C-alpha cells in the first residue's frame, strides 16, 4: 500500500460540491483517503478569475502513479473539466476549471515522463498547496528538494491571498458508511 498526496482545486460552478464529488470518486476509485486538510480559498494563480477552493488529501492506494493519473483525468472529465490548453508568448495559459486534481507525491518516488511529473514541479511555489499540506503532514520531506513542507512553506514567495474557507471538512460528505 503506497501513500500518495493530492491537491484539489475548483473555481467554476459549485466549488464545494465539485471538491466533494472529486473526493468521493478518489476514495472509490483510487484508494482510501486517510487525511484531509481544511478547505482554503485563494486567488487564481497567474491569471484573474474567480477565487479557488483548495485542499490537500492523503490517500493509501495499491495503484501505480500512471494508473492514478488516468483515473484523476477521468474524474476531472466526469466533473466537467475540459483540457483546452492555450498558449500566450509560448507559455501555457491557466484557465478556470470545475476541478483540478494534481498528484503531489507518490511515496518518495521521483517520476519524470512527458505525461507525469512527481513530485509536482510547482508545488513548492504555491501557497495554496503548501498551507493545506502543512495541516496534514508538515514534516514530509520533498524527495528532490530535500526540505520539509514546513520549510518549503516558510520559504515560499507566493504572496497570493489565501484564507481558511471551511475547517474540519466533514468526512461524512465523501466517505461511504
Secondary structure, 3 states (H helix, E strand, C coil): CEEEEEEEEECCCCHHHHHHHHHHHHHHHCEEEEEECCEEEECCCCCCCCCEEEEEEEEEECCCHHHHHHHHHHHHHHCCCCCCCEEECCEEECCCCCCEEEEEEECCCCEECCCCEECCCCHHHCHHHHHHHHHHHCCCECCCCCCEHHHHHHHCCCCCCEEEEECCCCHHHCCCC
